[in-house]
Amino acid sequence: MAPFRTLFRQLAVSIEWRALLLIVGLFVAGYFLPVGTARFDGAVLEGLHLVRTYAREHVIMCLVPALFIAGGIGALVRRDSVLRYLGPRAPKPVAYGTASVSGSVLAVCSCTILPLFASIYRAGGGLGPASTFLYAGPAINVMAVILTARVLGMEMGVARATAAIVFSIVIGLMMHAIFRRQGPDGEMPAAAMPQTGPPARPLSQVVICLSALVGILIFASLGEGASGDGCAEGSWPVKWYLTGAAAGVLALALVVWYGARPAVVAGVCAAVAAASMAAPRHPEIAFVVGIAGLGLTMKTGSGDLAVWGRHTWAFTKEIVPPLFAGVFLAGVLLGRPGHEGLIPGVWVERAVGGNSLPACFFASVAGALMYFATCTEVPILQGLMGAGMGKGPALTLLLAGPALSLPGMMVLRGIVGTRKTLVFVALVVIMSTLCGFLFGALG
């Protein structure tokens, strides 16, 4: 017993020292906090601005539908079905092809893809295919690639599309090779997990429900801005009619197949219609009413519908707090596009000039830390290239920036752990750097 008492005593001392160092560190940081200086105060304000921008433009239309999709995958999709197409023993062409295609059809940012990645990863999907999906979602964005070709030139657009497709598969394969002895939960291989019983409902019902939610996510995210999109009185963009049609399919499916209470669903539909007519220039209001109604429908439901709601809420609690903390920190360090945080913008412009390897590496690291909303990296790069940024660092930023962000890293660490997060980030940074350097040298 003596050795154990000694061990526990040493452990207690170690914990006490860590607590003391933490308290002293917080005191010193607070004592010397540069409040009142223009740079620090401006950086804090930039962090708050970025949080507000993210909340207004990306949470309602992108993140919330993604959370409901993730909850649906976790509650409705059988583990053995995920293993069949995305598991470690699935044929590699099927697994990685499915992951890359599934990710590329979603016009989402590096943060919105995380709930979907978490649901696939925890449902038994192999780390490799799940990592391919994680990179492909924001990086192989069809709208962003087209915008890149139109604004920055066809050569840059083709290079971005080609490299991103190759990267998504290579990164997934390397993640699988590095962590091949570990399963999705980090303890046992996914292939060894017990298979579930017969499905509770036909796969077609699950596919139609989740496809309707994916349609809502895609259609609502089309165009610039999340609120209004220039809606004139009595005239809405086609995207809102498509979003409404997808929502109607979802409402009907929930009543017919999932036992949702017809009175509740009818009341939600009436409330959404009333909000749409009362505020036609602000369709986000009707969208919020619909989101609240979907949550109420799941809360008052039973069986799979109630389980779906619980899964969605679990993902929300896990992902949203660190995501907003990361967005604020990214804003403090680097500011919004066109504004400065603690790091002066002139440093960035000087560091990415030319096509040298250090310039590409700096562009990759800066892109990994910054938060880019969908398609916003293109106008930012247009300005940087006008200030002297080389083609190599520009491509590097296009490959690393949309796929990574400081908020995304913080959330990803909570899903897969520190080691896997660091390896994924390192792979993206290194491959983006080398690809950009070669592109700059050849161009």
C-alpha positions, -999 to 999 in steps of 0.1 A, spaced: 0 0 0 29 23 6 38 27 -31 2 36 -39 0 62 -11 33 77 -24 19 78 -59 -14 95 -48 5 120 -27 27 129 -57 -3 132 -79 -20 155 -54 11 177 -52 12 178 -90 -24 189 -93 -19 216 -66 11 230 -84 -8 231 -117 -37 249 -100 -12 274 -84 5 281 -118 -29 285 -134 -40 311 -108 -7 330 -110 -9 330 -148 -44 343 -148 -34 370 -123 -4 381 -143 -24 382 -175 -51 402 -159 -26 426 -142 -8 434 -175 -39 433 -197 -34 461 -222 -69 475 -219 -71 510 -233 -45 506 -261 -59 511 -296 -46 477 -309 -60 456 -281 -94 473 -278 -98 472 -316 -89 435 -316 -115 427 -290 -141 447 -309 -131 427 -341 -137 395 -322 -172 406 -312 -179 418 -347 -169 384 -361 -191 366 -336 -220 388 -346 -213 383 -383 -212 345 -378 -243 345 -357 -263 365 -383 -251 349 -415 -242 313 -407 -259 299 -377 -296 300 -387 -293 290 -423 -262 267 -421 -252 255 -387 -287 247 -373 -298 226 -403 -265 208 -401 -271 200 -365 -305 185 -373 -289 165 -401 -262 152 -378 -288 143 -352 -308 124 -379 -277 105 -390 -269 96 -354 -305 85 -346 -318 70 -378 -288 56 -398 -278 21 -388 -242 16 -378 -237 -14 -401 -249 7 -430 -223 34 -423 -196 7 -419 -207 -8 -453 -200 24 -472 -176 44 -450 -161 19 -426 -125 7 -424 -132 -25 -443 -153 -9 -470 -137 -10 -505 -115 21 -506 -129 34 -540 -164 32 -525 -155 47 -491 -134 76 -502 -155 82 -534 -186 84 -513 -170 107 -487 -156 131 -512 -188 134 -533 -210 136 -502 -189 165 -488 -186 184 -521 -224 188 -526 -227 208 -494 -219 246 -498 -207 248 -461 -178 263 -442 -152 246 -420 -174 249 -390 -208 239 -404 -193 206 -417 -183 195 -381 -217 183 -369 -220 161 -400 -184 148 -395 -191 140 -359 -223 121 -367 -206 100 -394 -175 94 -373 -195 82 -342 -219 61 -363 -189 39 -372 -175 55 -402 -138 50 -406 -114 78 -396 -100 79 -432 -133 84 -451 -146 107 -423 -115 129 -427 -120 129 -465 -156 141 -459 -143 167 -433 -119 182 -459 -141 179 -490 -171 196 -475 -157 232 -474 -128 227 -498 -145 211 -528 -173 237 -529 -187 239 -564 -198 275 -560 -165 286 -546 -145 269 -574 -166 286 -600 -162 319 -583 -124 314 -581 -122 307 -618 -143 338 -626 -125 362 -603 -89 348 -601 -86 332 -635 -93 298 -650 -59 285 -641 -64 292 -604 -99 277 -605 -87 244 -621 -57 242 -598 -79 246 -568 -105 220 -578 -79 194 -589 -57 198 -558 -87 198 -534 -101 166 -548 -67 149 -546 -61 163 -511 -94 151 -497 -86 115 -506 -49 116 -498 -55 132 -463 -82 105 -456 -58 77 -466 -30 91 -445 -52 96 -415 -63 60 -418 -27 48 -422 -15 67 -391 -44 57 -369 -52 23 -385 -51 5 -351 -78 27 -336 -116 27 -343 -139 57 -342 -140 57 -305 -102 54 -302 -105 21 -283 -114 -7 -307 -116 -11 -345 -149 -1 -360 -151 -34 -379 -152 -53 -345 -182 -34 -332 -214 -54 -329 -238 -50 -358 -272 -36 -351 -304 -56 -356 -329 -52 -385 -338 -17 -394 -368 -2 -376 -380 15 -409 -372 13 -446 -340 31 -457 -360 51 -482 -378 69 -453 -345 79 -437 -331 90 -470 -361 112 -479 -361 129 -445 -324 136 -445 -324 146 -481 -352 172 -474 -330 186 -446 -300 187 -469 -321 205 -495 -331 231 -469 -294 236 -460 -283 239 -496 -312 261 -509 -312 284 -479 -274 289 -482 -275 299 -519 -267 335 -527 -251 362 -507 -261 368 -471 -284 348 -449 -311 374 -444 -333 388 -471 -310 384 -501 -325 415 -516 -361 403 -513 -384 429 -527 -420 432 -514 -440 404 -529 -410 390 -548 -388 363 -533 -357 346 -549 -364 311 -562 -342 297 -535 -369 304 -508 -396 285 -528 -372 256 -531 -365 258 -494 -402 258 -487 -408 228 -509 -381 208 -491 -396 219 -458 -430 207 -469 -416 173 -479 -400 170 -444 -432 180 -426 -452 154 -446 -426 127 -439 -425 134 -402 -463 130 -399 -467 100 -422 -436 80 -412 -423 92 -378 -456 97 -359 -453 135 -355 -485 150 -342 -505 164 -371 -519 193 -350 -484 203 -340 -470 201 -376 -501 220 -390 -496 247 -364 -459 250 -373 -467 253 -410 -493 279 -403 -469 299 -382 -442 298 -409 -467 309 -435 -478 338 -413 -442 349 -406 -435 347 -443 -464 370 -452 -458 393 -422 -421 399 -430 -415 391 -467 -383 411 -468 -369 390 -439 -373 353 -447 -349 345 -419 -378 351 -394 -399 324 -410 -368 302 -410 -364 307 -372 -401 299 -367 -396 267 -387 -365 257 -367 -384 262 -334 -413 243 -348 -391 214 -358 -377 213 -323 -412 213 -308 -423 186 -331 -394 164 -320 -400 173 -283 -436 163 -285 -429 132 -305 -420 97 -295 -398 68 -307 -373 77 -334 -385 113 -336 -377 119 -299 -344 101 -302 -336 124 -332 -343 154 -311 -320 142 -283 -292 135 -307 -295 169 -322 -295 186 -288 -264 166 -277 -245 178 -308 -256 213 -302 -243 214 -266 -210 199 -277 -203 220 -307 -218 254 -303 -200 268 -272 -164 260 -284 -174 271 -319 -184 306 -308 -153 309 -285 -131 300 -315 -148 325 -337 -142 352 -311 -105 342 -307 -100 342 -345 -115 377 -347 -92 390 -319 -61 376 -336 -67 383 -373 -99 405 -374 -126 404 -400 -118 406 -438 -107 442 -444 -100 448 -407 -72 441 -383 -69 422 -351 -38 419 -329 -17 407 -359 -12 437 -382 -24 431 -417 8 445 -432 27 417 -417 5 392 -435 9 411 -468 46 412 -465 49 375 -455 29 362 -485 47 382 -512 64 362 -540 63 324 -544 88 312 -519 84 282 -496 82 304 -464 56 325 -481 35 295 -489 39 281 -454 29 313 -438 -2 315 -461 -11 280 -451 -8 287 -413 -26 320 -416 -54 303 -436 -57 275 -411 -62 300 -383 -86 324 -400 -123 318 -403 -136 320 -439 -173 321 -446 -183 302 -477 -169 318 -508 -155 349 -489 -119 337 -494 -121 347 -531 -125 385 -527 -100 384 -498 -74 368 -520 -82 392 -548 -72 421 -526 -41 403 -513 -30 395 -548 -35 431 -557 -12 440 -528 16 417 -541 6 382 -530 22 355 -552 2 328 -570 17 300 -549 7 314 -515 -27 323 -530 -34 287 -540 -21 276 -506 -46 298 -489 -74 285 -511 -65 249 -501 -60 254 -464 -83 283 -455 -117 270 -463 -110 235 -448 -95 248 -415 -102 275 -390 -93 281 -354 -130 276 -343 -131 243 -363 -99 231 -346 -113 237 -312 -145 218 -320 -126 190 -338 -104 184 -308 -135 177 -287 -147 152 -312 -115 132 -321 -90 143 -295 -59 164 -296 -36 140 -314 -59 133 -344 -67 170 -346 -30 180 -347 -22 153 -374 -52 164 -395 -41 201 -393 -5 193 -400 -14 172 -431 -35 201 -445 -9 227 -438 20 207 -452 2 195 -483 -12 230 -490 23 245 -486 40 221 -510 12 223 -536 12 261 -535 50 262 -538 50 239 -568 22 258 -585 41 291 -580 73 277 -592 57 262 -624 36 293 -631 
